[in-house]
Each structure stands twice: as structure tokens, then as C-alpha cells.
């Protein structure tokens, strides 16, 4: 029986991947690397440490991991929180969260984004009140596609893996959910790149398709 619902944030709660992509391409120019959109899309769902470790090795960068992560995170936070940036939840997410809460599901965010960004986005979207726990990839040793973040989120919610359903839009996220032994709903978000979410138990094109009775 499902007792807990664990949401990814980027591409599930907010359609932020186009914003991430725009910022990332500007940042890559600043540090003088030429990365294709296809190559960048492979990092969707992973955390900053995983991404920059691979980029440093592949592009032989002169920057340290700490310098790049600080540059990326501070820059993106300023970018998304700027006065001219309007952010909105993905359609039907507020309604789904409200219904899940009313039916006594435990709810968490498990995102590779840093905690400051998670908190900012949920507050701006006025949906923070629905979540029992917020989990960032910084709290676990291994990034998606490993299961660490989802297992940690389940522990925080007081639920066993088989009692959890994960909602993900990325290939790495779906793999992580299945490795954790959890049911996975794959959300087909066209703005998240060509993500292979075929290993999800259910694939949806809209959050109107799911509710507290069929999740």
C-alpha cells in the first residue's frame, strides 16, 4: 500500500529545465567550454558534484570543483530569483498536492538542487505547506541514478521503500527510484530533453491523469 509520495522538483513541480539550460549555456561560455545541448541533457537529474566532476575530467578545466559549484549555484539562484523571472508550477501540481495531503499521504521533495533553491521555489509557488520533508542531493553520498536520495527521503517520511511512489521526469531519476525498490511514475516533460523514462511503472503526459486513488 502506498503511503508516501516523493516528488522530484525540476521538471516535475516546476518546468525549470529550460531555465537551467539557458543559464548553463551562458556559464559554459564564461568558462570557455563548448558543450552541446544533447551532452548537457545527460546531466539532468544528477547533482552538481556529479556533473562538475565529469566536466572537469572531460574538459581538463583549470577550475576546482568548489569554484565551479559556487559559481553555478550562486549564479543560478540570482538568475531564477531575479525580479523579471516569473515562475509557475507545472499544471495540476498544486491540485494534486492538495488532494494527496487531504488524503493523509506523506509528501517529500527529493531534488538534486541545493536546499536554498528548493525552499525558494516552493515558497514562491506557494506550495511549501504540502511537504513534510525536503531532501537535497547534497545530503547523500551518491547522486541519481543511484537510489540514495530516495531511500533517505523514505526514511525521513517514516515509510518503507515499497510504500513509496516517486514522480520523476528524468532517465537518471527513474533509474534511482527503481533501484530504491519504489514504484515510479514517469512524467513525460518535453522540456526535459529526450529522456528515456521507459523503466517507470506508469508514464503520464499530464498530472491530471493521477490522483490519490490511482497513484
BATORZA-105223 format. One record per residue: residue in one letter; x, z negated, y of N, C-alpha, C in turn. Coordinates in nm, 2 decimals. Layout:
BEGIN
{pt 'A', {X, Z, Y}, {X, Z, Y}, {X, Z, Y}};
...
// end
This chain:
BEGIN
{pt 'X', {0.08, 0.00, -0.12}, {0.00, 0.00, 0.00}, {0.09, 0.00, 0.13}};
{pt 'X', {0.06, 0.09, 0.22}, {0.14, 0.10, 0.34}, {0.09, -0.01, 0.44}};
{pt 'X', {0.20, -0.09, 0.48}, {0.17, -0.20, 0.58}, {0.24, -0.18, 0.71}};
{pt 'X', {0.34, -0.09, 0.71}, {0.42, -0.07, 0.83}, {0.45, 0.07, 0.86}};
{pt 'X', {0.45, 0.11, 0.99}, {0.48, 0.24, 1.03}, {0.60, 0.24, 1.12}};
{pt 'X', {0.70, 0.32, 1.09}, {0.82, 0.33, 1.16}, {0.83, 0.47, 1.23}};
{pt 'X', {0.84, 0.47, 1.36}, {0.85, 0.59, 1.44}, {0.99, 0.62, 1.48}};
{pt 'X', {1.03, 0.74, 1.46}, {1.15, 0.79, 1.54}, {1.10, 0.81, 1.68}};
{pt 'X', {1.19, 0.82, 1.78}, {1.14, 0.83, 1.92}, {1.15, 0.98, 1.97}};
{pt 'X', {1.28, 1.03, 1.97}, {1.30, 1.16, 2.03}, {1.24, 1.27, 1.94}};
{pt 'X', {1.15, 1.34, 2.00}, {1.08, 1.45, 1.92}, {0.96, 1.40, 1.85}};
{pt 'X', {0.93, 1.27, 1.85}, {0.81, 1.22, 1.78}, {0.72, 1.15, 1.88}};
{pt 'X', {0.78, 1.05, 1.95}, {0.70, 0.98, 2.06}, {0.70, 1.06, 2.19}};
{pt 'X', {0.82, 1.11, 2.22}, {0.84, 1.19, 2.34}, {0.91, 1.32, 2.31}};
{pt 'X', {0.87, 1.43, 2.37}, {0.93, 1.56, 2.35}, {1.05, 1.57, 2.43}};
{pt 'X', {1.15, 1.49, 2.39}, {1.27, 1.48, 2.47}, {1.39, 1.57, 2.43}};
{pt 'X', {1.37, 1.64, 2.32}, {1.49, 1.72, 2.27}, {1.52, 1.83, 2.37}};
{pt 'X', {1.42, 1.90, 2.44}, {1.46, 2.00, 2.54}, {1.54, 1.93, 2.66}};
{pt 'X', {1.51, 1.81, 2.69}, {1.58, 1.74, 2.79}, {1.72, 1.70, 2.75}};
{pt 'X', {1.73, 1.65, 2.62}, {1.86, 1.63, 2.57}, {1.95, 1.75, 2.56}};
{pt 'X', {1.89, 1.86, 2.52}, {1.96, 1.99, 2.51}, {2.02, 2.03, 2.65}};
{pt 'X', {1.93, 2.03, 2.75}, {1.97, 2.07, 2.88}, {2.09, 1.98, 2.93}};
{pt 'X', {2.07, 1.85, 2.91}, {2.18, 1.76, 2.96}, {2.31, 1.79, 2.88}};
{pt 'X', {2.29, 1.80, 2.75}, {2.41, 1.81, 2.66}, {2.49, 1.94, 2.69}};
{pt 'X', {2.42, 2.05, 2.72}, {2.49, 2.17, 2.75}, {2.57, 2.16, 2.89}};
{pt 'X', {2.51, 2.08, 2.98}, {2.58, 2.06, 3.11}, {2.71, 1.97, 3.08}};
{pt 'X', {2.69, 1.87, 3.00}, {2.80, 1.78, 2.96}, {2.91, 1.85, 2.89}};
{pt 'X', {2.88, 1.94, 2.80}, {2.98, 2.01, 2.72}, {3.06, 2.10, 2.81}};
{pt 'X', {2.99, 2.16, 2.92}, {3.07, 2.24, 3.01}, {3.17, 2.16, 3.09}};
{pt 'X', {3.12, 2.03, 3.12}, {3.21, 1.94, 3.20}, {3.34, 1.91, 3.12}};
{pt 'X', {3.32, 1.89, 2.99}, {3.44, 1.85, 2.91}, {3.51, 1.97, 2.85}};
{pt 'X', {3.46, 2.09, 2.89}, {3.52, 2.22, 2.86}, {3.52, 2.25, 2.71}};
{pt 'X', {3.40, 2.24, 2.65}, {3.38, 2.28, 2.51}, {3.27, 2.38, 2.51}};
{pt 'X', {3.28, 2.48, 2.42}, {3.18, 2.59, 2.41}, {3.10, 2.57, 2.28}};
{pt 'X', {2.98, 2.50, 2.29}, {2.90, 2.48, 2.17}, {2.77, 2.55, 2.17}};
{pt 'X', {2.74, 2.61, 2.06}, {2.61, 2.69, 2.06}, {2.49, 2.59, 2.04}};
{pt 'X', {2.38, 2.64, 2.07}, {2.26, 2.56, 2.06}, {2.23, 2.53, 1.91}};
{pt 'X', {2.26, 2.63, 1.82}, {2.25, 2.61, 1.68}, {2.34, 2.50, 1.63}};
{pt 'X', {2.46, 2.49, 1.68}, {2.55, 2.38, 1.63}, {2.50, 2.25, 1.69}};
{pt 'X', {2.46, 2.25, 1.81}, {2.41, 2.12, 1.87}, {2.29, 2.07, 1.79}};
{pt 'X', {2.20, 2.16, 1.75}, {2.08, 2.12, 1.67}, {2.11, 2.04, 1.55}};
{pt 'X', {2.23, 2.06, 1.49}, {2.26, 1.99, 1.37}, {2.28, 1.84, 1.39}};
{pt 'X', {2.30, 1.80, 1.52}, {2.32, 1.66, 1.55}, {2.19, 1.59, 1.58}};
{pt 'X', {2.08, 1.66, 1.59}, {1.95, 1.60, 1.62}, {1.92, 1.50, 1.51}};
{pt 'X', {1.89, 1.38, 1.55}, {1.86, 1.27, 1.46}, {1.98, 1.18, 1.43}};
{pt 'X', {2.10, 1.22, 1.46}, {2.22, 1.14, 1.44}, {2.24, 1.05, 1.57}};
{pt 'X', {2.33, 0.95, 1.56}, {2.36, 0.87, 1.68}, {2.49, 0.93, 1.75}};
{pt 'X', {2.52, 0.87, 1.86}, {2.63, 0.91, 1.95}, {2.76, 0.91, 1.88}};
{pt 'X', {2.78, 0.80, 1.80}, {2.91, 0.78, 1.73}, {2.94, 0.89, 1.63}};
{pt 'X', {2.83, 0.92, 1.55}, {2.85, 1.03, 1.45}, {2.88, 1.16, 1.52}};
{pt 'X', {2.80, 1.19, 1.63}, {2.81, 1.32, 1.70}, {2.95, 1.34, 1.76}};
{pt 'X', {2.99, 1.24, 1.84}, {3.12, 1.25, 1.91}, {3.24, 1.24, 1.82}};
{pt 'X', {3.23, 1.17, 1.71}, {3.34, 1.17, 1.61}, {3.37, 1.31, 1.56}};
{pt 'X', {3.26, 1.38, 1.52}, {3.27, 1.51, 1.47}, {3.32, 1.61, 1.58}};
{pt 'X', {3.27, 1.60, 1.70}, {3.31, 1.69, 1.81}, {3.46, 1.67, 1.85}};
{pt 'X', {3.50, 1.54, 1.85}, {3.64, 1.51, 1.88}, {3.73, 1.58, 1.78}};
{pt 'X', {3.70, 1.57, 1.65}, {3.78, 1.62, 1.55}, {3.77, 1.78, 1.55}};
{pt 'X', {3.65, 1.83, 1.57}, {3.64, 1.98, 1.56}, {3.70, 2.05, 1.68}};
{pt 'X', {3.69, 1.98, 1.80}, {3.74, 2.05, 1.92}, {3.87, 1.99, 1.98}};
{pt 'X', {3.92, 1.90, 1.90}, {4.05, 1.84, 1.94}, {4.05, 1.79, 2.08}};
{pt 'X', {3.95, 1.71, 2.12}, {3.93, 1.66, 2.25}, {4.03, 1.56, 2.29}};
{pt 'X', {4.06, 1.55, 2.42}, {4.16, 1.45, 2.47}, {4.09, 1.32, 2.51}};
{pt 'X', {3.96, 1.32, 2.51}, {3.88, 1.20, 2.55}, {3.87, 1.11, 2.42}};
{pt 'X', {3.86, 0.98, 2.45}, {3.84, 0.88, 2.34}, {3.69, 0.88, 2.31}};
{pt 'X', {3.65, 0.82, 2.20}, {3.51, 0.81, 2.16}, {3.44, 0.72, 2.27}};
{pt 'X', {3.50, 0.61, 2.31}, {3.44, 0.52, 2.41}, {3.41, 0.60, 2.54}};
{pt 'X', {3.50, 0.68, 2.58}, {3.48, 0.75, 2.71}, {3.37, 0.85, 2.70}};
{pt 'X', {3.36, 0.92, 2.59}, {3.25, 1.02, 2.57}, {3.12, 0.95, 2.56}};
{pt 'X', {3.11, 0.85, 2.48}, {2.98, 0.78, 2.47}, {2.93, 0.72, 2.60}};
{pt 'X', {3.02, 0.66, 2.67}, {2.98, 0.61, 2.80}, {2.94, 0.72, 2.90}};
{pt 'X', {3.01, 0.83, 2.90}, {2.98, 0.94, 2.98}, {2.84, 1.00, 2.95}};
{pt 'X', {2.82, 1.02, 2.82}, {2.69, 1.07, 2.77}, {2.57, 0.98, 2.80}};
{pt 'X', {2.59, 0.85, 2.76}, {2.47, 0.76, 2.77}, {2.44, 0.73, 2.92}};
{pt 'X', {2.54, 0.70, 3.00}, {2.51, 0.68, 3.14}, {2.45, 0.80, 3.21}};
{pt 'X', {2.51, 0.91, 3.18}, {2.46, 1.04, 3.24}, {2.32, 1.07, 3.20}};
{pt 'X', {2.29, 1.06, 3.07}, {2.16, 1.10, 3.02}, {2.05, 1.00, 3.08}};
{pt 'X', {2.09, 0.87, 3.08}, {1.99, 0.77, 3.13}, {1.96, 0.81, 3.28}};
{pt 'X', {2.06, 0.84, 3.36}, {2.04, 0.88, 3.50}, {1.96, 1.01, 3.51}};
{pt 'X', {1.98, 1.10, 3.42}, {1.92, 1.23, 3.42}, {1.77, 1.21, 3.39}};
{pt 'X', {1.73, 1.13, 3.28}, {1.59, 1.12, 3.24}, {1.51, 1.03, 3.33}};
{pt 'X', {1.58, 0.93, 3.40}, {1.51, 0.84, 3.48}, {1.51, 0.88, 3.63}};
{pt 'X', {1.56, 1.00, 3.66}, {1.56, 1.04, 3.80}, {1.42, 1.06, 3.85}};
{pt 'X', {1.40, 1.04, 3.98}, {1.26, 1.05, 4.04}, {1.19, 1.18, 4.01}};
{pt 'X', {1.26, 1.29, 3.99}, {1.19, 1.42, 3.97}, {1.16, 1.45, 3.83}};
{pt 'X', {1.20, 1.36, 3.74}, {1.18, 1.38, 3.59}, {1.05, 1.31, 3.55}};
{pt 'X', {0.95, 1.39, 3.51}, {0.83, 1.33, 3.46}, {0.82, 1.34, 3.31}};
{pt 'X', {0.80, 1.22, 3.25}, {0.80, 1.22, 3.10}, {0.66, 1.18, 3.06}};
{pt 'X', {0.62, 1.24, 2.94}, {0.49, 1.21, 2.89}, {0.50, 1.19, 2.74}};
{pt 'X', {0.41, 1.12, 2.68}, {0.41, 1.10, 2.53}, {0.36, 1.23, 2.46}};
{pt 'X', {0.41, 1.26, 2.34}, {0.35, 1.37, 2.27}, {0.20, 1.35, 2.25}};
{pt 'X', {0.13, 1.45, 2.25}, {-0.02, 1.45, 2.24}, {-0.06, 1.37, 2.12}};
{pt 'X', {-0.16, 1.28, 2.14}, {-0.23, 1.19, 2.04}, {-0.14, 1.07, 1.99}};
{pt 'X', {-0.02, 1.06, 2.05}, {0.06, 0.94, 2.01}, {0.00, 0.81, 2.06}};
{pt 'X', {-0.04, 0.80, 2.19}, {-0.10, 0.68, 2.23}, {-0.22, 0.64, 2.15}};
{pt 'X', {-0.31, 0.74, 2.12}, {-0.43, 0.71, 2.04}, {-0.40, 0.66, 1.90}};
{pt 'X', {-0.29, 0.73, 1.84}, {-0.25, 0.68, 1.70}, {-0.20, 0.54, 1.70}};
{pt 'X', {-0.12, 0.51, 1.80}, {-0.06, 0.38, 1.81}, {-0.17, 0.27, 1.83}};
{pt 'X', {-0.26, 0.30, 1.91}, {-0.37, 0.21, 1.94}, {-0.45, 0.18, 1.81}};
{pt 'X', {-0.48, 0.29, 1.74}, {-0.56, 0.27, 1.62}, {-0.48, 0.20, 1.51}};
{pt 'X', {-0.35, 0.23, 1.50}, {-0.27, 0.15, 1.40}, {-0.27, 0.00, 1.43}};
{pt 'X', {-0.25, -0.03, 1.56}, {-0.24, -0.17, 1.60}, {-0.38, -0.24, 1.57}};
{pt 'X', {-0.49, -0.17, 1.60}, {-0.62, -0.23, 1.58}, {-0.65, -0.25, 1.43}};
{pt 'X', {-0.58, -0.18, 1.35}, {-0.59, -0.19, 1.20}, {-0.48, -0.27, 1.14}};
{pt 'X', {-0.41, -0.35, 1.22}, {-0.31, -0.45, 1.18}, {-0.19, -0.40, 1.10}};
{pt 'X', {-0.15, -0.27, 1.14}, {-0.02, -0.22, 1.09}, {0.09, -0.28, 1.17}};
{pt 'X', {0.20, -0.31, 1.10}, {0.32, -0.34, 1.18}, {0.39, -0.21, 1.22}};
{pt 'X', {0.44, -0.21, 1.35}, {0.49, -0.09, 1.40}, {0.63, -0.11, 1.46}};
{pt 'X', {0.72, -0.01, 1.44}, {0.85, -0.02, 1.49}, {0.90, 0.12, 1.54}};
{pt 'X', {0.99, 0.12, 1.63}, {1.07, 0.24, 1.66}, {1.21, 0.22, 1.60}};
{pt 'X', {1.25, 0.33, 1.53}, {1.39, 0.33, 1.48}, {1.45, 0.46, 1.53}};
{pt 'X', {1.53, 0.45, 1.63}, {1.58, 0.56, 1.70}, {1.73, 0.56, 1.71}};
{pt 'X', {1.80, 0.67, 1.71}, {1.94, 0.68, 1.73}, {1.98, 0.67, 1.87}};
{pt 'X', {1.88, 0.67, 1.96}, {1.91, 0.65, 2.11}, {1.95, 0.50, 2.13}};
{pt 'X', {2.02, 0.47, 2.24}, {2.06, 0.34, 2.28}, {1.94, 0.26, 2.32}};
{pt 'X', {1.94, 0.12, 2.31}, {1.83, 0.04, 2.33}, {1.78, 0.05, 2.48}};
{pt 'X', {1.87, 0.06, 2.57}, {1.83, 0.07, 2.71}, {1.73, 0.19, 2.73}};
{pt 'X', {1.76, 0.30, 2.67}, {1.68, 0.43, 2.68}, {1.55, 0.41, 2.61}};
{pt 'X', {1.55, 0.35, 2.49}, {1.43, 0.33, 2.41}, {1.33, 0.24, 2.50}};
{pt 'X', {1.38, 0.13, 2.55}, {1.30, 0.04, 2.63}, {1.24, 0.11, 2.75}};
{pt 'X', {1.33, 0.19, 2.82}, {1.28, 0.26, 2.94}, {1.17, 0.36, 2.91}};
{pt 'X', {1.19, 0.44, 2.80}, {1.09, 0.54, 2.77}, {0.96, 0.48, 2.73}};
{pt 'X', {0.96, 0.38, 2.65}, {0.83, 0.31, 2.60}, {0.76, 0.25, 2.72}};
{pt 'X', {0.84, 0.19, 2.81}, {0.77, 0.12, 2.93}, {0.71, 0.23, 3.02}};
{pt 'X', {0.79, 0.34, 3.04}, {0.74, 0.45, 3.13}, {0.61, 0.51, 3.07}};
{pt 'X', {0.61, 0.52, 2.94}, {0.49, 0.58, 2.87}, {0.38, 0.49, 2.85}};
{pt 'X', {0.40, 0.36, 2.89}, {0.30, 0.25, 2.88}, {0.25, 0.23, 2.74}};
{pt 'X', {0.35, 0.24, 2.64}, {0.31, 0.21, 2.50}, {0.39, 0.10, 2.44}};
{pt 'X', {0.48, 0.04, 2.52}, {0.56, -0.07, 2.46}, {0.48, -0.18, 2.39}};
{pt 'X', {0.36, -0.21, 2.43}, {0.28, -0.32, 2.38}, {0.24, -0.30, 2.23}};
{pt 'X', {0.25, -0.17, 2.18}, {0.21, -0.15, 2.05}, {0.32, -0.18, 1.94}};
{pt 'X', {0.44, -0.19, 1.99}, {0.55, -0.20, 1.89}, {0.59, -0.35, 1.87}};
{pt 'X', {0.61, -0.38, 1.74}, {0.65, -0.52, 1.70}, {0.80, -0.53, 1.71}};
{pt 'X', {0.87, -0.42, 1.68}, {1.02, -0.42, 1.69}, {1.07, -0.29, 1.74}};
{pt 'X', {1.19, -0.30, 1.80}, {1.26, -0.18, 1.84}, {1.40, -0.18, 1.78}};
{pt 'X', {1.44, -0.08, 1.71}, {1.57, -0.07, 1.64}, {1.64, 0.05, 1.69}};
{pt 'X', {1.77, 0.03, 1.73}, {1.86, 0.14, 1.77}, {1.96, 0.16, 1.66}};
{pt 'X', {2.01, 0.28, 1.65}, {2.12, 0.31, 1.55}, {2.24, 0.24, 1.58}};
{pt 'X', {2.26, 0.18, 1.70}, {2.38, 0.10, 1.73}, {2.39, -0.02, 1.65}};
{pt 'X', {2.27, -0.07, 1.59}, {2.27, -0.19, 1.52}, {2.31, -0.18, 1.37}};
{pt 'X', {2.33, -0.06, 1.32}, {2.36, -0.04, 1.18}, {2.49, 0.04, 1.17}};
{pt 'X', {2.55, 0.03, 1.05}, {2.68, 0.08, 1.03}, {2.68, 0.24, 1.02}};
{pt 'X', {2.58, 0.29, 0.95}, {2.58, 0.43, 0.92}, {2.46, 0.50, 0.99}};
{pt 'X', {2.49, 0.62, 1.04}, {2.38, 0.70, 1.11}, {2.29, 0.77, 1.01}};
{pt 'X', {2.17, 0.81, 1.06}, {2.10, 0.91, 0.98}, {2.19, 1.03, 0.96}};
{pt 'X', {2.19, 1.08, 0.84}, {2.09, 1.08, 0.73}, {2.10, 0.97, 0.63}};
{pt 'X', {2.19, 0.87, 0.66}, {2.19, 0.75, 0.57}, {2.07, 0.66, 0.61}};
{pt 'X', {2.03, 0.58, 0.51}, {1.90, 0.51, 0.53}, {1.91, 0.38, 0.61}};
{pt 'X', {2.03, 0.34, 0.66}, {2.05, 0.21, 0.71}, {1.94, 0.17, 0.82}};
{pt 'X', {1.92, 0.26, 0.91}, {1.83, 0.22, 1.03}, {1.69, 0.19, 0.98}};
{pt 'X', {1.64, 0.26, 0.88}, {1.50, 0.24, 0.84}, {1.49, 0.11, 0.75}};
{pt 'X', {1.60, 0.09, 0.67}, {1.60, -0.04, 0.59}, {1.60, -0.16, 0.69}};
{pt 'X', {1.68, -0.15, 0.79}, {1.69, -0.26, 0.89}, {1.56, -0.28, 0.96}};
{pt 'X', {1.49, -0.17, 1.00}, {1.36, -0.18, 1.07}, {1.26, -0.24, 0.97}};
{pt 'X', {1.26, -0.20, 0.85}, {1.16, -0.26, 0.75}, {1.19, -0.41, 0.74}};
{pt 'X', {1.31, -0.45, 0.73}, {1.35, -0.59, 0.72}, {1.30, -0.67, 0.85}};
{pt 'X', {1.31, -0.61, 0.96}, {1.27, -0.68, 1.09}, {1.11, -0.69, 1.09}};
{pt 'X', {1.04, -0.59, 1.02}, {0.90, -0.60, 1.02}, {0.85, -0.68, 0.91}};
{pt 'X', {0.94, -0.73, 0.82}, {0.89, -0.81, 0.70}, {0.82, -0.73, 0.60}};
{pt 'X', {0.86, -0.60, 0.58}, {0.80, -0.51, 0.48}, {0.90, -0.46, 0.39}};
{pt 'X', {0.86, -0.43, 0.26}, {0.94, -0.37, 0.16}, {0.94, -0.22, 0.19}};
{pt 'X', {1.05, -0.15, 0.15}, {1.06, -0.01, 0.17}, {0.93, 0.07, 0.12}};
{pt 'X', {0.88, 0.04, 0.01}, {0.77, 0.11, -0.04}, {0.64, 0.08, 0.03}};
{pt 'X', {0.64, -0.02, 0.12}, {0.53, -0.05, 0.21}, {0.54, 0.02, 0.35}};
{pt 'X', {0.64, 0.10, 0.36}, {0.66, 0.16, 0.49}, {0.64, 0.32, 0.49}};
{pt 'X', {0.59, 0.37, 0.60}, {0.59, 0.51, 0.62}, {0.67, 0.54, 0.75}};
{pt 'X', {0.76, 0.64, 0.74}, {0.84, 0.68, 0.85}, {0.79, 0.81, 0.91}};
{pt 'X', {0.78, 0.83, 1.04}, {0.74, 0.95, 1.10}, {0.86, 1.01, 1.17}};
{pt 'X', {0.90, 1.13, 1.13}, {1.03, 1.19, 1.17}, {1.01, 1.34, 1.20}};
{pt 'X', {1.09, 1.39, 1.29}, {1.09, 1.54, 1.32}, {1.21, 1.61, 1.28}};
{pt 'X', {1.32, 1.54, 1.24}, {1.45, 1.60, 1.21}, {1.48, 1.60, 1.07}};
{pt 'X', {1.57, 1.69, 1.03}, {1.62, 1.70, 0.89}, {1.69, 1.57, 0.86}};
{pt 'X', {1.78, 1.53, 0.95}, {1.86, 1.41, 0.92}, {1.77, 1.28, 0.90}};
{pt 'X', {1.66, 1.28, 0.99}, {1.57, 1.16, 0.98}, {1.49, 1.16, 0.85}};
{pt 'X', {1.44, 1.28, 0.81}, {1.36, 1.28, 0.69}, {1.45, 1.24, 0.57}};
{pt 'X', {1.57, 1.29, 0.56}, {1.66, 1.25, 0.45}, {1.69, 1.10, 0.45}};
{pt 'X', {1.70, 1.04, 0.57}, {1.72, 0.90, 0.58}, {1.60, 0.82, 0.53}};
{pt 'X', {1.49, 0.87, 0.56}, {1.36, 0.80, 0.52}, {1.35, 0.80, 0.37}};
{pt 'X', {1.38, 0.92, 0.31}, {1.36, 0.93, 0.16}, {1.47, 0.85, 0.09}};
{pt 'X', {1.59, 0.85, 0.15}, {1.70, 0.77, 0.09}, {1.66, 0.62, 0.09}};
{pt 'X', {1.58, 0.58, 0.19}, {1.54, 0.44, 0.21}, {1.43, 0.40, 0.11}};
{pt 'X', {1.38, 0.50, 0.04}, {1.27, 0.48, -0.05}, {1.13, 0.47, 0.01}};
{pt 'X', {1.12, 0.53, 0.13}, {1.00, 0.52, 0.21}, {0.92, 0.65, 0.21}};
{pt 'X', {0.79, 0.64, 0.22}, {0.71, 0.76, 0.25}, {0.75, 0.82, 0.38}};
{pt 'X', {0.75, 0.95, 0.39}, {0.78, 1.02, 0.52}, {0.68, 1.12, 0.56}};
{pt 'X', {0.64, 1.11, 0.68}, {0.56, 1.21, 0.74}, {0.65, 1.30, 0.84}};
{pt 'X', {0.66, 1.42, 0.81}, {0.74, 1.51, 0.89}, {0.65, 1.58, 1.00}};
{pt 'X', {0.69, 1.56, 1.12}, {0.62, 1.62, 1.23}, {0.70, 1.75, 1.27}};
{pt 'X', {0.63, 1.86, 1.26}, {0.69, 1.99, 1.29}, {0.69, 2.01, 1.45}};
{pt 'X', {0.80, 1.97, 1.51}, {0.81, 1.99, 1.66}, {0.90, 2.11, 1.68}};
{pt 'X', {0.84, 2.21, 1.74}, {0.91, 2.34, 1.76}, {1.02, 2.32, 1.86}};
{pt 'X', {1.02, 2.22, 1.94}, {1.12, 2.20, 2.04}, {1.24, 2.12, 1.99}};
{pt 'X', {1.24, 2.08, 1.86}, {1.35, 2.01, 1.80}, {1.44, 2.10, 1.72}};
{pt 'X', {1.43, 2.23, 1.75}, {1.52, 2.33, 1.68}, {1.46, 2.36, 1.54}};
{pt 'X', {1.53, 2.44, 1.47}, {1.48, 2.48, 1.33}, {1.52, 2.37, 1.23}};
{pt 'X', {1.44, 2.27, 1.23}, {1.47, 2.15, 1.14}, {1.40, 2.17, 1.01}};
{pt 'X', {1.48, 2.15, 0.90}, {1.43, 2.15, 0.76}, {1.37, 2.02, 0.73}};
{pt 'X', {1.24, 2.00, 0.74}, {1.17, 1.88, 0.70}, {1.09, 1.89, 0.57}};
{pt 'X', {1.13, 1.98, 0.49}, {1.06, 2.01, 0.37}, {1.06, 1.89, 0.27}};
{pt 'X', {1.15, 1.80, 0.28}, {1.15, 1.69, 0.18}, {1.05, 1.58, 0.22}};
{pt 'X', {0.99, 1.59, 0.34}, {0.89, 1.49, 0.38}, {0.77, 1.50, 0.28}};
{pt 'X', {0.70, 1.39, 0.26}, {0.59, 1.38, 0.17}, {0.47, 1.46, 0.23}};
{pt 'X', {0.45, 1.45, 0.36}, {0.34, 1.52, 0.43}, {0.41, 1.59, 0.55}};
{pt 'X', {0.36, 1.71, 0.59}, {0.41, 1.77, 0.71}, {0.29, 1.80, 0.80}};
{pt 'X', {0.30, 1.76, 0.92}, {0.19, 1.78, 1.02}, {0.24, 1.86, 1.14}};
{pt 'X', {0.14, 1.93, 1.20}, {0.17, 2.00, 1.32}, {0.12, 1.93, 1.45}};
{pt 'X', {0.03, 1.83, 1.42}, {-0.03, 1.75, 1.53}, {-0.06, 1.61, 1.48}};
{pt 'X', {-0.04, 1.52, 1.58}, {-0.07, 1.38, 1.54}, {-0.22, 1.35, 1.53}};
{pt 'X', {-0.30, 1.45, 1.56}, {-0.45, 1.45, 1.54}, {-0.48, 1.45, 1.39}};
{pt 'X', {-0.38, 1.49, 1.31}, {-0.41, 1.51, 1.17}, {-0.40, 1.38, 1.09}};
{pt 'X', {-0.34, 1.27, 1.15}, {-0.32, 1.15, 1.08}, {-0.39, 1.03, 1.15}};
{pt 'X', {-0.42, 0.93, 1.08}, {-0.49, 0.81, 1.13}, {-0.46, 0.69, 1.04}};
{pt 'X', {-0.52, 0.58, 1.07}, {-0.49, 0.46, 0.99}, {-0.54, 0.47, 0.85}};
{pt 'X', {-0.63, 0.56, 0.82}, {-0.69, 0.57, 0.69}, {-0.61, 0.66, 0.60}};
{pt 'X', {-0.54, 0.76, 0.65}, {-0.47, 0.85, 0.57}, {-0.32, 0.85, 0.58}};
{pt 'X', {-0.26, 0.76, 0.65}, {-0.12, 0.76, 0.69}, {-0.03, 0.73, 0.57}};
// end
